[in-house]
Amino acid sequence: MKRVLMKIIISKILISICILTFLLSCSDQFLQDKRDYNNLTTLDVYSDPEQAKAVFGTIYKQILERYNSPFCGSDPLMRQAQNTGGLQHIYTEELSDGGFRDGRYNGSNGKNTKAGNHIANPPYWNDPRSSSSNYNNFNRYTLFPTVFLINNFIIEIDRSRDLYNNDTFWDQLKGQAIFARAWLYFDAVRLWGGVPYYATDTDQPQPGDRSLRMPIQDCIDKICDDFQAAAELLPAVWDADNDGRFTSVAALAMISRVRVYAASPVFNANWDDPGSRRWQAALDASLAAEAAANTAGYGSSISDIESWDRAFYAYNGMFNPEAIIKIPKSDNVIAGAFNRWEQYVRPGAVISGTNAGMPAPDEVLMKFPMRNGRAAIEENGYNNEKFYRNRDPRFYRTFAFSGCEWPGTNTQIWLYTYKYSTSENQMYRYTDGSRGDGGAQKKSRAIVWKMSDPNVPIGGESTSGTDILEYRYAEILLNIAEAYAAKGDVGGAISYLSKIRSRVGVDAANNYGLNDITDKYSAIRTVLNERAVELAYEGKRSWDMRRWLLYEGGAGFDPRLADFDDGTRFYTPDLAWGKGWRIYDGKDGRPNYTKESNVLTKLGLPRFAGTKHSSKLWAYDIDNVYPVDEWNPNEGVIDHPLKTDERLLAVSPISRNMTESQRDAAFDKLDAFYDGVGMETVNPIQDSRMGHKYAMDSGTNVTDQNFLFAWRGWYYVYPIHYDMYTPGKGNDWIEQTAGWMTANANPTGLGPEEQDGTYYYCTPE
């Protein structure tokens, strides 16, 4: 009965769609037919190719409609309430209304550690909650209702081929549907681990069905089979009217992404074996994707840093050789498919508002190498005060700092703090446009301007039509480099890292700065850093940190088992490391990783759990008070103590597209300004004049000041919501994800044995 009800609801939704939601065409094209779609029949829909495309347009919209900036990620499941890596390391969470909220785990043992409280709407399957409306509610954007919708669409395609005699049309539509199904499953698997995989009508759950969670490798193979099937049905490039649809190249590229994820430590207990079958599969898939992309003309647009920068905004509504998958956007108010990136990154000094832009943590700034490709350390010529000197070309296309002119405007920005008064609540201010003492808190000497479209007018920040690049050609090259590195082929890894760096103009001398790679581990470490640089602020870093266990290396990390103070949230991170539940526990073919030997120690990387983001500020004469009004309403400009200083006025506006020689000349004047006015570079935490209140990951109260990022081992893969196991709901046969508790309860801190989940996602080959 439930299956029949489900099919009735699916059919009603398919037939009663609104064609205005059709997003598969160019981002500015929407069908506006005035027919009464409530009275359409299946025959009406599938005998008309435009109506049939629009049916899938509804599915496509359901998957992507909340994807309004690069931070959203590709999956509808994550966008409900998951951390999406707003500041590179899963620190903030993007909301559907365009804002951000704090999403940090702080080490407390509150409700958020319960199984499922990270997930607003858990994915139901098989026997649902007691109410069938929950199971069949398509507004939840959950996994299986959407999969069943897609499967029903595929079935109707094959039934309807005689209604419109064009096999190419039906094959391409079917290929897109299969692609969408595989995409949803991959995002579910990397968040929750294995799930039942329903690919055909006969696979659909029957009443009383008890489909078990599939092993990770079986899920991965089925996902890749689906993408391969889609690749065989889709074109490599669409015509202009259909730009933005899934392609065969995108399908092969997704196999590359899936295989690399499956070979990574989070799923692969044999990740450290150069002969790993999963790493070989990842390499084979990635090389196949590269070959297909090259043949189709992808990757051909970037030859220098200028073309790298333009790839993010110069191809709206047309074929973009760098975009393997792009999310078409539109500034059409009726369509409402906006890209809100400008709303997040443009500071108040540019838009005459109070927005602070997106401050960049010092840890991220330091990942970007020097101009010659070497690490940004003093031995290689790095200057902490003049941090902008001689950096990787991508640094200048990713970050803005004092003296920079915002793209598409005539506004030169200044980023420094000054002392406004001696009052504790009004002591410091900042010059980015944010107001009051709070405006100087959580700031950096650099903000993000990567992907900012100079064609978006002031005032149009929340309604931009700039397409979003979800999967770039560069990622394929990075996947190949990573697979070579993990297999111990250092030469292969260096070759593909060189391709990435040569495209953006890194100094070719000294082998693009890659001579420090000497073994498998240094190769992997370099690839991961290169991904952080090349794909910075594109929503990819959080996934890299998950799959490589970059928080605690698989050794476990639990402040509750250290010296955690409930009142102040103070704990000693070194005592927390190596404690608590861990996926590498020495059982069932998994290594026995400890604090002394784990993924991080092998790679030579520090743990991230137990740290906080930091930042350095330019500070002007903060021993003295400058009671300057922040905002001049008559002039509509930002006021600050050095607004009329001749040395500031002498700094040439530093544009994003300057040549190297032009930029160096402007830097000479910026250096003269810094030195001439006596500017300082200050770390608020280390400088007693400012203190924790103004630090990036800190605040005014003791719990904020004691904040350290607390990532527990069980966070890598989320649980099945505890509500599924409530008595009377009949789901106790579903295995809980290992590391989590089945009951609606928090761990007491007595030890990892409390976490009684039995589904392991980290498996040997």
Order of alpha helices (4+ residues) and beta strands (2+ residues): alpha-alpha-alpha-alpha-beta-beta-alpha-alpha-alpha-alpha-alpha-alpha-alpha-beta-alpha-alpha-alpha-alpha-beta-beta-beta-beta-beta-alpha-alpha-alpha-alpha-alpha-alpha-alpha-beta-beta-beta-alpha-alpha-beta-alpha
